[in-house]
Amino acid sequence: MKGQSTNALVGPLDSDVAIKSRIFTIRGVQVMLSRDLAELYDVEVKNLHRQVKRNPSRFPADFVIHIAPGEIEGLRCQNVTSKRGGDRYGLLAFTEQGVAMLSSVLKSERAAAVNVAIMRAFVAMRQALMSLGSVLARVESLECRQIEYRMKQIADQSRNEENQQRNEERFDTIFKAMDGGEFPPQKVFFDGRHYEAYSFAKKLVGKAAKSILLVDGYCDDVTLDILSAKRCGVKVTVATVEKTPISETAIAKFNKQNPTLEVRHTGKFHDRFLVIDGKELYHFGASLKDLGRHYCAVSRMDAAFIPSIMQRM
């Protein structure tokens, strides 16, 4: 560009895009490099550096930054051109105020015109950063809400796990007490306590060492799921109505994985009973599949009634 007429003050290098692409951030400040300014002003880099040396009072530290060798790689990451022009004179970075001061020491029409374009570019980029700041603030707020939501999820999960562990401990205490004869012979489930009742029934089934007899007129696949909690080798007999929804296919699949299950049909029982190993008898206020749906009770009865129940089978 050397040798151009001073009438051609605005060329391709002076365009808004060309100037903005030469504005970088170093040490948290927007700057322009001396070699880029020299190209825009159509002067040699050493002339810019010479003006800075001759006028130290006009270029304090907040106007001109002397680039350290280790900072050059960081500038390249901001798409700084890889051309080495001017590097042999070192690199200076001019802040917005430093660029404005250059026009007063260069004293050329081109320098004045280019500086106007540069000042406008700095203002435009500052406005863009301000608008970007509001976007970043909204993103940060959203991230904070997401973190709070995730922390709440973790806390809820932790509480659920603690509640489940406490329920497990309660059930263990219940069954230990039952085995020792110290537990009161009844258990009440309030309506809506589906999982607690479901877990209780499975734990009760898991107590059996040899056999289980369930007398329940309303059995279905949920009943089989509860009975699947039995130990390996425990024989299960279910006494239910003839029109039970438990299909032969379901029975066959159960026996294939958890032998053995036998379903007998009887209409002689109104209540629900569970006999464990022929020596423990429990009375249920609701079918196993409906425990916890409504307010109901489970009571341990005198084992002396077991023979009469077996006779009516």
DABEL-V571297 format. One record per residue. N is the residue number from 1. RES is the residue in one small letter. SS is DSSP state (alpha for helix, beta for strand, coil for the rest). PSI is psi as a letter, one per 30 degrees, with the letter a starting at -180 (none if undefined). Layout:
# DABEL-V571297
n = [N	N]
res = [RES	RES]
ss = [SS	SS]
psi = [PSI	PSI]
This chain:
# DABEL-V571297
n = [1	2	3	4	5	6	7	8	9	10	11	12	13	14	15	16	17	18	19	20	21	22	23	24	25	26	27	28	29	30	31	32	33	34	35	36	37	38	39	40	41	42	43	44	45	46	47	48	49	50	51	52	53	54	55	56	57	58	59	60	61	62	63	64	65	66	67	68	69	70	71	72	73	74	75	76	77	78	79	80	81	82	83	84	85	86	87	88	89	90	91	92	93	94	95	96	97	98	99	100	101	102	103	104	105	106	107	108	109	110	111	112	113	114	115	116	117	118	119	120	121	122	123	124	125	126	127	128	129	130	131	132	133	134	135	136	137	138	139	140	141	142	143	144	145	146	147	148	149	150	151	152	153	154	155	156	157	158	159	160	161	162	163	164	165	166	167	168	169	170	171	172	173	174	175	176	177	178	179	180	181	182	183	184	185	186	187	188	189	190	191	192	193	194	195	196	197	198	199	200	201	202	203	204	205	206	207	208	209	210	211	212	213	214	215	216	217	218	219	220	221	222	223	224	225	226	227	228	229	230	231	232	233	234	235	236	237	238	239	240	241	242	243	244	245	246	247	248	249	250	251	252	253	254	255	256	257	258	259	260	261	262	263	264	265	266	267	268	269	270	271	272	273	274	275	276	277	278	279	280	281	282	283	284	285	286	287	288	289	290	291	292	293	294	295	296	297	298	299	300	301	302	303	304	305	306	307	308	309	310	311	312	313]
res = [m	k	g	q	s	t	n	a	l	v	g	p	l	d	s	d	v	a	i	k	s	r	i	f	t	i	r	g	v	q	v	m	l	s	r	d	l	a	e	l	y	d	v	e	v	k	n	l	h	r	q	v	k	r	n	p	s	r	f	p	a	d	f	v	i	h	i	a	p	g	e	i	e	g	l	r	c	q	n	v	t	s	k	r	g	g	d	r	y	g	l	l	a	f	t	e	q	g	v	a	m	l	s	s	v	l	k	s	e	r	a	a	a	v	n	v	a	i	m	r	a	f	v	a	m	r	q	a	l	m	s	l	g	s	v	l	a	r	v	e	s	l	e	c	r	q	i	e	y	r	m	k	q	i	a	d	q	s	r	n	e	e	n	q	q	r	n	e	e	r	f	d	t	i	f	k	a	m	d	g	g	e	f	p	p	q	k	v	f	f	d	g	r	h	y	e	a	y	s	f	a	k	k	l	v	g	k	a	a	k	s	i	l	l	v	d	g	y	c	d	d	v	t	l	d	i	l	s	a	k	r	c	g	v	k	v	t	v	a	t	v	e	k	t	p	i	s	e	t	a	i	a	k	f	n	k	q	n	p	t	l	e	v	r	h	t	g	k	f	h	d	r	f	l	v	i	d	g	k	e	l	y	h	f	g	a	s	l	k	d	l	g	r	h	y	c	a	v	s	r	m	d	a	a	f	i	p	s	i	m	q	r	m]
ss = [coil	coil	coil	coil	coil	coil	coil	coil	coil	coil	coil	alpha	alpha	alpha	coil	alpha	alpha	alpha	alpha	alpha	coil	coil	beta	beta	beta	beta	coil	coil	beta	beta	beta	beta	beta	alpha	alpha	alpha	alpha	alpha	alpha	alpha	alpha	coil	coil	coil	alpha	alpha	alpha	alpha	alpha	alpha	alpha	alpha	alpha	alpha	coil	alpha	alpha	alpha	coil	coil	coil	coil	coil	beta	beta	beta	coil	coil	alpha	alpha	alpha	alpha	alpha	alpha	alpha	alpha	coil	coil	coil	coil	coil	coil	coil	coil	coil	coil	alpha	alpha	alpha	coil	coil	beta	beta	beta	coil	alpha	alpha	alpha	alpha	alpha	alpha	alpha	alpha	alpha	alpha	alpha	coil	coil	alpha	alpha	alpha	alpha	alpha	alpha	alpha	alpha	alpha	alpha	alpha	alpha	alpha	alpha	alpha	alpha	alpha	alpha	alpha	alpha	alpha	alpha	alpha	alpha	alpha	alpha	alpha	alpha	alpha	alpha	alpha	alpha	alpha	alpha	alpha	alpha	alpha	alpha	alpha	alpha	alpha	alpha	alpha	alpha	alpha	alpha	alpha	alpha	alpha	alpha	alpha	alpha	alpha	alpha	alpha	alpha	alpha	alpha	alpha	alpha	alpha	alpha	alpha	alpha	alpha	alpha	alpha	alpha	alpha	alpha	alpha	alpha	coil	coil	coil	coil	coil	beta	beta	beta	beta	coil	coil	coil	coil	alpha	alpha	alpha	alpha	alpha	alpha	alpha	alpha	alpha	alpha	alpha	alpha	alpha	coil	coil	coil	coil	beta	beta	beta	beta	beta	coil	coil	coil	coil	coil	alpha	alpha	alpha	alpha	alpha	alpha	alpha	coil	coil	coil	coil	coil	coil	coil	beta	beta	beta	beta	beta	beta	coil	coil	coil	coil	coil	coil	coil	alpha	alpha	alpha	alpha	alpha	alpha	alpha	alpha	alpha	alpha	coil	coil	coil	beta	beta	beta	beta	beta	coil	coil	coil	coil	coil	coil	beta	beta	beta	beta	beta	coil	coil	coil	beta	beta	beta	beta	beta	coil	coil	coil	alpha	alpha	alpha	beta	coil	coil	beta	coil	beta	beta	beta	beta	beta	beta	coil	alpha	alpha	alpha	alpha	alpha	alpha	alpha	alpha	alpha	coil	coil]
psi = [f	k	f	l	k	f	f	i	f	j	a	e	f	g	l	e	e	e	e	e	f	g	k	l	k	k	h	g	k	k	l	k	k	e	e	e	e	e	e	e	f	h	l	l	e	f	e	e	e	e	e	e	e	f	i	f	f	f	i	l	f	f	e	k	k	j	k	l	e	f	f	e	e	e	e	e	f	g	g	k	k	f	k	g	k	f	f	f	g	l	k	k	k	k	l	e	e	e	e	e	f	e	f	f	f	e	h	l	e	e	e	e	e	e	e	e	e	e	e	e	e	e	e	e	e	e	e	e	e	e	e	e	e	e	e	e	e	e	e	e	e	e	e	e	e	e	e	e	e	e	e	e	e	e	e	e	e	e	e	e	e	e	e	e	e	e	e	e	e	e	e	e	e	e	e	e	e	e	e	f	g	f	k	k	h	l	k	k	k	l	k	f	h	e	e	e	e	e	e	e	e	e	e	e	e	f	e	k	f	e	l	k	k	k	j	j	f	i	k	a	f	e	e	e	e	e	f	f	g	l	l	k	f	k	k	k	k	k	j	l	l	e	h	k	f	j	l	e	e	e	e	e	e	e	f	e	e	i	k	k	k	k	k	l	k	k	g	f	k	e	l	k	k	k	k	j	g	g	f	k	k	k	k	k	f	l	l	e	f	g	k	f	e	l	j	l	l	k	k	k	l	k	f	f	f	e	e	e	e	e	e	f	none]
